[in-house]
Amino acid sequence: MKRLLLIIVLTFSFQSFTKADDIRDFEIEGISMGDSLLNFVSKEYIDNQKPFIYPKSKKFKEYSVDIELLQYDMITVSVKASDNKYIIYSMMADLSFRNNFNKCKTKKTQILKEIKSVIGEFEKEEDNKYERSLDKSGNSYDESTTIYFKNGDNIRVICTNWSETMDYGDRLTIAINTEEFFNWMLNEAY
């Protein structure tokens, strides 16, 4: 099945009406679920990088992907810690909206509309708003929408509104997750 390029600028130009019904059909900056991280960076780069290790389980490691990015500010991927093939189970792409949460929400709405226009049937859609625990004032929060595929994989589109005291700047995140990674994240990682 053709891979469909999911990009923030929303310049989707599909040659056919093929619907994506598998998370592996989506690409961000040329990267898809199930690809090897080794297709994009060298083993030496991976070995020299300090991956993010989740606090309660070391099953997955998260690496930044140092490639020339056309649409995003940063991409990270998660792979199984024991996998020497570095198969990607989750990826996140971030785009900064420095102090412009409303613009982030507008872009989030556009992206969700585009995603829904290219996916086949999906199991459910879920909206959430939750505080960012890093901000002890309680003034920073995420607004997220998760689209679940029938097999449990999902795509999340998140706008983060950081309070001015945090000095992080608002951002949009697109997260593509396999069911295995997402369940681990919810139940084991933290």
N, C-alpha and C positions, 0 to 999 in steps of 0.2 A: 504494500500500500504506500502511496506517496506520502512523504513527510510534509507536514504543513508548517510553514514558518510563522511562529508567533512572535511578533515584534511590537514594541511599544508605540511606534509611530502610527500603527494601525493602517498600514498600506498593504493590506491583504489583497493579493491578486491571484485568485485560484483559477487554474485552467479548466477545472471541472467542478461538478457539484458533489464530489466525493466527501463523505462525512467522516470525521475522525472518531473512531470508537475505541481507540487504544491510546493510552498516555504516550506511548512511544511514537505516535504520529506527530507529536508537537516538537518543535525545535525552538530553542532560544540561542541566538548567535551561533547557530549550526550545531548545537549540542542537544542530544535527546536522551531520555531514559534508556538504559540498557547499553549505551555506548561505553567504551572504556575511556577513562580519564587520560590514558596513555595516547589516545588519538589526538589530544589537544596540547599536552605538555609532556616533557621528558620525564623519565624515571628519576633522573638527577634532580630536576625541579621538585618533584614530589618528595624525594628523600631530604632535600634541603629546606623544605617548608615545615613549619610547626603547625600541624592541623589542630582544629578545634576538637577537643574531646569533651563529650557530654558528661555532666557531673556524676550520674548514677549508673551509667552503663557504657562500656567501651566497645559495643558491638559495631558502631558506625563512627567514622571520622569525617570531618568536614574540611574541605580544601578550597582555597580561592583558586580561580582559574585565571592565569595570567596570559590572556590572549588579547589581541587588538579588538576592542569592543566597539560596535557601531551604534548600538541603541541604548546600552545600559552603562551605569557607572561601575558596577561590580557584579560578578557571578561567582557563586559558590556551589559546590557539589558535595554530596555525601556518598561515601562508598563503605563497604564492609571493611572493618579493620583487618580482618584475616584474609582478604582477597587480594592476591598479587596481580590480578588482572584489572583491578580498580574499576569494576563495573558500577555505573552511576545508578543510584536508587532514589535520589532526590536532588533537585537543583533549585536555586533561588537567584533571581535577577533583581537588582535594585536600581532605582532611578530616584535621584534627589529632587525634592520640591522644596527647597530651603524656605521655610516660613510661609508656605503657600498650601495649606491643607485643603482648601477648597479646590484648587487646581488639581491636586492629587485625586480627590474624590471624583471630579469630572472625568479624569483620565481612567480611573478605575471603572466607572460606569461604561465608558466607551470600550474598554478592553473586554469586560464581561459580555457586552453585546456581541463583539466580534468572536469571542470564544464560543458562545452559544450558537452563532451562525455557522460554525464549522464542525461542531461535534454532533455525533449522532444522539441517540437517546442517552440520557444520564439518569442515575438513580434519584438524586435529590440535590437541592441547593440550600445552603445554610448560611445565614448572616449572623455575625457576632460582633460585639463591641466589648473590649476588655482593657483593663488598665495595664500599663507597662510596669512591672514590678521594680525595675531599675530606678524609676522615679518615685522616691519616697513621699513626694508631695501628693501623689495620686492624680496629677494633672496631665499626664501623658497617657495616650491610649491608642489602640488599634481599632480600625473598622475593617472587618474582613468578610469576604464572601468565598465560600468553598463550594465547588461543584464536584460531586462524587460520581465517578463512573460506576457502572454495574459491578465491576470486578473489585471495587474498593479503592482503586487509585483515585487521586484527586488533583485538582488545580485550585490553588488559593490565590486570590488577589487581595492585597492588604494595603491600606493606607495607614501610616503611623503618624500621629500628631504628637510630636515631642513638645513639652512645655519649654518656654524660653530659658528657664533656669538650667535645663539639660544641655542646651547648646549643641544638639545633634542635627537639627534640621529635619523637617518632615520628609517622608519618603514613601515611594510605592514599591511594593515587592510582589513579584509573581513567583509562586512556589509550585513546583510540579513534584508530586510525591507518589511513589508506589505505595500500595496498601501496607506492605511489610514495613517500610520505613515509617509511615505515618502512625501505625499502631504502636511501633516501638517508641516513637517520639512521645506519644500520649501516655504510654503506660510504663516505660522503663527509663527513658533518658534523663528525666529530672526528678 
